[in-house]
Amino acid sequence: MNWEAKFSSDAGAIKASEIRELLKVLADPGIMSFAGGIPDPALFPMLQAGRIAENLAAEPDRDCQAMQYSQTEGYPPLRHWIAEHHSTPCVTLGTENILVTNGAQQSLMLLASALINGGQTIAVAEPTYLGALQVFGTRRARYMPIETDRDGLVMESLESACKNGARLLYTIPDYQNPGGFSLSEDRRRRVVELAHRYDVTVLEDAAYRSLYYDAPPPPSLLELEGEYLGPGQWDDRGRIIQLGTVSKTLMPGLRVGWTIAPRILLERLVLLKQASDLHTATYNQILAHELARDILDRHVGTLRQVYGQRRDSMVSALQQYLPDGVDFTEPEGGMFVWLTLPTGMDAKPLLEKALAEEKLAFVPGAAFHANGGGENTLRLSFATCSAEDITDGMKRLSALIRREYLAIAA
Ligand SMILES: Cc1ncc(COP(=O)(O)O)c(C=O)c1O
């Protein structure tokens, strides 16, 4: 059967994620992986999740409710919790602003279906989250990549994209995947102004927002838009949509995320979700709600401590061992450090050597570039290896980069 010929033009256009392909190689336990953007499973709150499951089993009515169909919008106590915890001084959220989704990834898919017409041009950071590019790819989006520096999106580049017709911006203001950088507060205010001046809808992906290791991040775009508009205005006049998830703070396997949006848009997203999967698993929403209510703050405190130490050991090993000419970000949160190799070096063949000679993995950065380029960049995750392994791995990776650099220069 020639299935290729049967695929719809949209399905035919979808490309496999390089990261997912790479993760298959990582099944080899001998490989020290700095590749996956995944949390450390040793830190999952399994005991507490088990206790919640036991309590549910002891209450047959609630247990059956957990296994029953439920409303598309999401489990009401979870929606309440999200609304309460994401309201800002000028944006008072109600449950009608919250849709629970199968992870932030489904929020992206629903928003793309609701807001992106086939072939529409959207603005994305250079580099940006690959999973978002995959979603926008299903709408055959065209991209206006926005330059970035250590303070996130460069405003001149963003304004030029707005002037040239971009009407949707996807951005990760906090500890960006893959770049590790965050948008400064001044620039956040400017993004809000530009969005209003040029009629741009902004998808604010807040997946890593609570994983900060130094000071807390600047106010979210949602909060700043509330200030910009004044109290009580956002539901009618807001254009910042925020996406959240428990994947990075609790457990990604729960597949619980959410979209925060003005009511009218949210109603449309609910219809799209209903058509897609009726609702997010009720059981998982109950687990996510009770974990969030009972232990999230304490648990995130532990994550900050453990990931913060791992971040420190990656940054200090890179400072110590990398050869001159290699640039890297020093993230204040999240999971990623972004390396820029000297021009002329290519991270893909470097990965092949790293796997073969050092049994080390990372993700070459080109895949995170919407319109190509970035061959000399790569992403390192510090979330899953111990501080000692990180020091050892960075030492060996730095030595490999040095050898390759000298070979090219010779
Ligand atoms: C920036 C960003 N947004 C969204 C997601 C998807 O998160 P979820 O597991 O909630 O679907 C990820 C996952 O890596 C991510 O890095």
The ligand as a Gaussian input file, in Angstrom:
#p B3LYP/6-31G(d) Opt

LIG

0 1
 C        8.541000      25.734000      25.982000
 C        7.700000      24.521000      26.068000
 N        6.385000      24.611000      25.892000
 C        5.592000      23.545000      25.955000
 C        6.098000      22.290000      26.202000
 C        5.162000      21.109000      26.257000
 O        4.799000      20.898000      27.556000
 P        3.678000      19.841000      27.980000
 O        4.376000      18.645000      28.509000
 O        2.885000      20.566000      29.012000
 O        2.855000      19.524000      26.772000
 C        7.470000      22.129000      26.391000
 C        8.032000      20.780000      26.633000
 O        9.195000      20.551000      26.573000
 C        8.290000      23.264000      26.326000
 O        9.609000      23.181000      26.488000

